[in-house]
């Protein structure tokens, strides 16, 4: 028999408890024969207990089940159960039924090569036989809608609580996506003309199998009203490219416009191809360092992080200190940061992304290859053809060797280095790079030395995330500097020395923590650049007031000869559902102080109100007020802000961050996440308003998209059962697990039932009842109840006018139609013979 079924035994169903109480069912290992003579049932001849005669018995057919390996969900799949005539029971009178795991399903189990070599195949080579793997068991559990697989670790590839081997990664489903981040602002000075601006950036793309096609875009619009007013606008595709994951190589292949990702050389823009080792494919403990951007905003401000003209991150922040930590760790090189205040002033500085000491696991070889031609922001080729490559080899548990080179005709470079794990003392690496460049018939040769260090001091609750030093000789040129010298009239900002430190420290006994970031860049041809950032926070109690906090932040930036100094002091006191605060901000001779109120609402929204004064820097005392509101919606993230200052200006801003994801499984608008990044599409099978992750709800088509789903990381998505409406319940497991490759659109379907819960009595035309233990199923073949004694059944998830089928031994027995009025205490439902009933 080949029928497609889904089995959904729900808790809290009266019929299940009655049945269990009457039968006193144990869970024997072997098949049992029930003694119906002891059952207190009206019609002992009308009983269907075939499903309960053997522990774990599943009737032949195809079922949509959640495959679980050692209690961890792998994927929902259609699993067929077939009879195996070559296998009989102990008495030789029963044909066992076994689950059929195809080669595609076996690939998701994470078996070692040795384990896969031991597998045999049955059912015409379609189903795996695991008999040779000692200790492995496969059992269908229809009550949990699961296929339970117990697999000894000796047969499995390396994995941990947060990481699974490449065989368990999913490329997701085909689809289209469009992600955006929009920021608008209107400023009205006390005297003068109104200015308006809108800026946006994002990614459009398509997924086809393992391939990700992407186009990054950015746009700006500015308008000034009044006589002589002007407008400016532009739209650009800043980058067009395609990429895919190379699982066996733990690398990413990229075609098109790209930025060199290197642990040895500076980054530059090019058009070509690259194969780059991706640390995110490694277990979390071996992954790299993600850059951070810190600063202090004087007002509600827009922060833009870009690299070589390409916007890679953009957001709005409330006044006060900000710390951006969710920039992709795949970003490398120097980042340009622009902080645009509502009063029109702008802060600019640079952040050098750090590389932790270059260490590789023993016996492992990591490499990065690229070839192409340098290109500019206008998509024009400019520069010589080049090839570059680098590697790192784990010699032992303590030592790593690494190196690489660039070959580009008139420019060549070679780098070698060594890394050392000092264990209790941290990790250290050192390297030297030699460049040879021909510029204007002149040959320039120089070296650049680098030293990097990191260490987590667990005994002292502190961590040096990165500490580095680099020195470049005057005749040393990076590839970017060589291109400037040859095509742009000379090198501007020729690097000399770079010092970088990021560290944090906590003091548990004082309930205090501190963060420090410092970089110092010197040049051969211009003034030094410095960037300091310090933050200290402490929690304390005063009398009956608990968890008061104080934060002191300070930054100094010396950039192109200009110095910007800022300091921020904040006191916060929890009060009811919110917190009251005092904030003082000093910025380049200007001082402001405000009293504020912050509150997070039940739906996840939050708002901040502030009012106070500002003075200094040639200004008199003036009153100021501001407000900031954030909303995380089902279709987009939104933030709105308003700022007013006496005799100054009034400014209002609105930000939207979101996206649209469309697939053959469904489409939905959703909040913002990593642009063009990994996401999970959730289907609740047409049932809308189901609460899922991150305070989202499925749309009217039963679809929701959860953005910011981690790549190569063991992550879960779930229905929030605590917030389910009264007429909706999860019919199966409310939690699903997945590991997705970068940029994938994952898919998980949750079975839910929407409808009323009623007690019903099922009657046949002759006054009899369907068999005791018969299954009541809806039009989607989901079980909504079990028949008890006298036709009594507790039905859930039913709707007026719906037709239900009563099945015995998997075959239709009779059908009932739910009346329009189901508000009565007990329904009497006539059950008419079903088509095909015996």
GUPAVO-655069 format. One record per residue (C-alpha): x, y, z negated; residue in three letters. Coordinates in steps of 0.2 Angstrom, whole numbers, plus 5000, padded with zeros to 4 digits. Each point is the difference from the previous one (the first is absolute). Example, Ala and Ser with C-alpha at 12.3 -4.5 7.8 and 13.67 -1.06 7.14 Angstrom:
506249784961ala500650175003ser
This chain:
500050005000unk500650175004unk499150144991unk500650174994unk499650034982unk500550124986unk499649954982unk499750134987unk499549934983unk499650164989unk500250014982unk498550064990unk498949905010unk498749914990unk499949845011unk501949974998unk499950004981unk498449895000unk500949885012unk501649994989unk499049984984unk498949865007unk501549905008unk501350034987unk501250005014unk501849954996unk501450025013unk500749835003unk501349965012unk499149865009unk498350005008unk498549974988unk498249935001unk498850114990unk498749904990unk498450105004unk499049904988unk500650104986unk499550175008unk498550094995unk499350045017unk498249985007unk500549915016unk501649894997unk499949945017unk500150175008unk501850054994unk501550055011unk501649984990unk501249965015unk501050164997unk500449954982unk500449815002unk501850035002unk501250144992unk500550125013unk499049915014unk499750115015unk498849945014unk500750005017unk499950175009unk500850165002unk500050134986unk500750174998unk501149994985unk501350104990unk501649905002unk500950014983unk501849944997unk500549984982unk498550114995unk500550145012unk498850045014unk500849995017unk498750035013unk498149975004unk499949875014unk498849885008unk500549834993unk499449845007unk499749844990unk500149845009unk499749814996unk501649905000unk499549825005unk501749944998unk499950044982unk498749924989unk499650014981unk500649884987unk498649885003unk500150015019unk498350075001unk500250195002unk500850105014unk500950144992unk499850185007unk501550115001unk500450185004unk500850045017unk501450124999unk500550055017unk501850055005unk499450184998unk499449984983unk501649904995unk501050155005unk499250104987unk500549884986unk501950064999unk500749825002unk501849985001unk500749925016unk500449844991unk498249994995unk499350035017unk501149875007unk499149874989unk498350045006unk499049875010unk498450055010unk498349925002unk498450035009unk500850005017unk501550104993unk498950154994unk500149974982unk501549994988unk500349854989unk500950054984unk500249834992unk501950015002unk500150154989unk500049934982unk498950104988unk499050105013unk498149994999unk498750085011unk498250014993unk498450095006unk499150094987unk498350065007unk499450074983unk501550135002unk499950015019unk501849955000unk501349875006unk501149974986unk501849955004unk501349954987unk501750015007unk501649974990unk501350145001unk501349885007unk499049995016unk499850195001unk501150145007unk500650134987unk498650114994unk499650104984unk498550094993unk500150145012unk500849935015unk499749865012unk501049925014unk499850065018unk499049845004unk498650084989unk500050175008unk498550055011unk500150115016unk498250054997unk498650025014unk500050115016unk499450184998unk500150185002unk500450134987unk500150194999unk500750084984unk500050184996unk500550134987unk499250185002unk500450154990unk499050175002unk500250164991unk499250175001unk500850154991unk499250174998unk501250144993unk499350144990unk500550115014unk500449945018unk499449875011unk499449824997unk501249865005unk499449825004unk501049855003unk499749815003unk501449875001unk499849825003unk501149845003unk499649825001unk500249845011unk499049925013unk500349825005unk499449825005unk500549834993unk500149855013unk500649844991unk501650044991unk500350165010unk499650184994unk499950145012unk500150174992unk500050185004unk500450134987unk499250175003unk500050174991unk499150165004unk499950184993unk498850155002unk500250174993unk498950155002unk500050184994unk498450105001unk499850195003unk500650125013unk501649925008unk499649834993unk500849865008unk499949815001unk501249865002unk499749825002unk501049845005unk499849815001unk501449885002unk500349815001unk501550004990unk500449825002unk499449865011unk500649824996unk499549824998unk500749884987unk499749824993unk500749894986unk501349875003unk499749884986unk501449895002unk501350145001unk499250104986unk500050155011unk499050115011unk500150035018unk499650175007unk499850065018unk499850185005unk500450164990unk500849974983unk501250064987unk501649904996unk499849914984unk501749974993unk500849974983unk501750065007unk499750145013unk499050165001unk498349995008unk499650075017unk498549995012unk500149895016unk499049915013unk500449815001unk499849854990unk500649944983unk500049854989unk500150054982unk500149904984unk498550054989unk500349994981unk498149994997unk500149825007unk501149954986unk499449964982unk499750164991unk501549994989unk501150015016unk499150155008unk500750175003unk499850174993unk498550115005unk500450195001unk499250124988unk499650195002unk499750114985unk499750184998unk498950134992unk498550095008unk499650174995unk498249995006unk499049875009unk501249965014unk500249895015unk501649895000unk500649945017unk501549875001unk500749995017unk501649935009unk500750075016unk498350095004unk498949854996unk498850014986unk500149844990unk499050064984unk498850144997unk498950034985unk499350144989unk500450024981unk499450104986unk501050134992unk501449934989unk501349875002unk499849875013unk500949835003unk499749915017unk500549814998unk499049925014unk501150045015unk500449845009unk501649924995unk500449975018unk500350195002unk501950044999unk501150155003unk499750184996unk498250064997unk499450185002unk498750064987unk498950155002unk498950064986unk498750135006unk499250104986unk498250085002unk500850174998unk500949975016unk501749974993unk501049855005unk501349894991unk501249905011unk501349874995unk500749845005unk500149834992unk501349875004unk499349824999unk501149894990unk500649825004unk500249894985unk501649905001unk500049895015unk499949824993unk499449845008unk499549834993unk501349875000unk500149925017unk498850125008unk500450115015unk499050165003unk500250105016unk499450155009unk500150025019unk499550155011unk500350055018unk499350145011unk500350195003unk499850154988unk498450105004unk499350164993unk498350054993unk499450045018unk500249825004unk501550045012unk501649895000unk501550104995unk501749914997unk500949855005unk499449825000unk500549914983unk500049844991unk500249984981unk500049864988unk500449974982unk499949854988unk500249944982unk500549834995unk499849934982unk501749924997unk499549944982unk498950054986unk501150154996unk500850065017unk499350065017unk500950055015unk499250125012unk500450115015unk499550065017unk500350115015unk499450125014unk500549995018unk499550155010unk501350045013unk500750164994unk499549974982unk500549844990unk500049964982unk500449854989unk499649974982unk500549874987unk499649984982unk499849884985unk498749994987unk500249934982unk498749944988unk500750054983unk498649914991unk499850084983unk500950165007unk498950025015unk500449995019unk501350105010unk500450015018unk501450105010unk500250025018unk501050115013unk499550055017unk501250065014unk499350105015unk500850045016unk499150145011unk500550095016unk499350175000unk500550135014unk501549905005unk500649994981unk500149844990unk499450024982unk500449854988unk499550004982unk499449894986unk498650004987unk500149914983unk498549954990unk499749934983unk498349954993unk499449934983unk498449954991unk499649924983unk498549974989unk500550014982unk498649904992unk500850014982unk499950195002unk498350015009unk500950105014unk500549985018unk501250085012unk498949975016unk501450075011unk501750084998unk501050045015unk501550105007unk500550025018unk501550105008unk500250035018unk501550075008unk499950165011unk500249905016unk498849874996unk498450015009unk498449904998unk499049965016unk498850144996unk501450134998unk500849945016unk498450025010unk499950184993unk501850045004unk499849935018unk498250065005unk499550144988unk501650114999unk500849944985unk499749924983unk499050104987unk500249934983unk501549895001unk499949894985unk501549994988unk499549934983unk498449934993unk499649964982unk498449924996unk499249934983unk498349954995unk499749934983unk498749984987unk500049964981unk498649964987unk500150024982unk498649894993unk500350054982unk499750185004unk498749965014unk501050105012unk500649975017unk501250105012unk500350015018unk501550075009unk500450035018unk501550095007unk500950025017unk501450115005unk500550025018unk501550095007unk500450055018unk501550045010unk499250155008unk498750074988unk499550034982unk499649854988unk498349934998unk499449954982unk498449924994unk499649974981unk498449934993unk499849964982unk498449944991unk499749964981unk498449944993unk499549954982unk498449944992unk499650044982unk498650014987unk499550154990unk498849964985unk498449915008unk500550055017unk500849855009unk501149995016unk500450185003unk501350035013unk501350125004unk501050015017unk501450115005unk500550005018unk501450105009unk500750015017unk501350105009unk500350005019unk501450095009unk499749985018unk500850105014unk500650124987unk498350034993unk499749954982unk498349954993unk499849974981unk498449934992unk499549954983unk498449934994unk499449974982unk498449914996unk499049944984unk498549895002unk498849944987unk498749865003unk498250074996unk498549895003unk500049945018unk501350125005unk501550104995unk500450184996unk501750075004unk501150155000unk501250035015unk501450125002unk501050025016unk501550105004unk500650025018unk501350125006unk499650144987unk498149975001unk499149934985unk498349944999unk499049914986unk498349925000unk498849904989unk499349855009unk498749864999unk500249835009unk498849865001unk499849845009unk498349955004unk499249834999unk500049975019unk501950045001unk499850185005unk501050134990unk500050194999unk501250134992unk499550184995unk501350134995unk500050184996unk501350124993unk501250145005unk501550035011unk501450135000unk501750055004unk501150015016unk499450185003unk498149964996unk499050064985unk498949894989unk498749925011unk498649874996unk499949845010unk498949855001unk500049845009unk499149845003unk500449835007unk498949855003unk500449835007unk498749875007unk500449825005unk498549965012unk499649845009unk500450095017unk501450124995unk501050084987unk499650184997unk500850144989unk499450184999unk500950154992unk499650184996unk501250134994unk499750194996unk501150134993unk499650184995unk500450135013unk500849865010unk499149885011unk498749865000unk500449835008unk499149845002unk500549845007unk499349835005unk501049845004unk499349845007unk501049835002unk499249855007unk499949895015unk498949895012unk500449815002unk499049915013unk500149815004unk499049865007unk499549964982unk499350174997unk500550184998unk500150134986unk500550184995unk501149994985unk501150104988unk501850055005unk501549894997unk501749975009unk499850075017unk499949855012unk500349894986unk499449834993unk498249994995unk498749874995unk498350005009unk498649924988unk498449935006unk498549964989unk499149925014unk498850155004unk499650044982unk500450194997unk500450104984unk501049864993unk501450074988unk501849955005unk501750054996unk500550184996unk498250064996unk499549975018unk498349925006unk499649915016unk499150105013unk498349965007unk500749875011unk500849914985unk501850065005unk501350094990unk501950035003unk501250014986unk501650105005unk501749994992unk500049815000unk501849954996unk501049935014unk500949834997unk499350004982unk498949884992unk498450114997unk498249984996unk498450085005unk498449974991unk498150044997unk499850104984unk498749894992unk499850114986unk499250145011unk498949885011unk498250065002unk498749894992unk499449935016unk501849955006unk501149864994unk501649925006unk499649835006unk501849945000unk501650064993unk500150194999unk501950015002unk501049965015unk501950005002unk501150045015unk501750045006unk500050115016unk501450055011unk500350185003unk498650105009unk498849855000unk498250014998unk499549864988unk498349934999unk499149924986unk498149954999unk499149994983unk498449914999unk498750094991unk498149984997unk498950155001unk498249974994unk498949964985unk500149864987unk498549904997unk499349844993unk499149905013unk499149835001unk500149915017unk498549895005unk499849895014unk498349995009unk499649834991unk500350084983unk501849924998unk501650104999unk501750005009unk501249884992unk500850044983unk501850075004unk499550065018unk500950165006unk499050155005unk500950105013unk499750175009unk500250045018unk501950024999unk500049824993unk500550074982unk499449914985unk498850114991unk499349874988unk499849814995unk498449914998unk499749944982unk498649894992unk498350035007unk500650115014unk500650134988unk501450115007unk500950164996unk500350105016unk501250155001unk500350125015unk498449975008unk499050135010unk498150025005unk499649905017unk501649904999unk500049825005unk500949874989unk500549835004unk500049854987unk501449885004unk500349824994unk501649915004unk500450155011unk498549975011unk498550125001unk498549944989unk498750145000unk499950195002unk499250134990unk499650185004unk500250144987unk498450104998unk500050195001unk499650024982unk501349924989unk499750104984unk499049864992unk500749904985unk500049835010unk499849985019unk499149855007unk500849965016unk499349875013unk501449905008unk499649945017unk501049865009unk501550085009unk500449965018unk501249855000unk499449944983unk500049824996unk
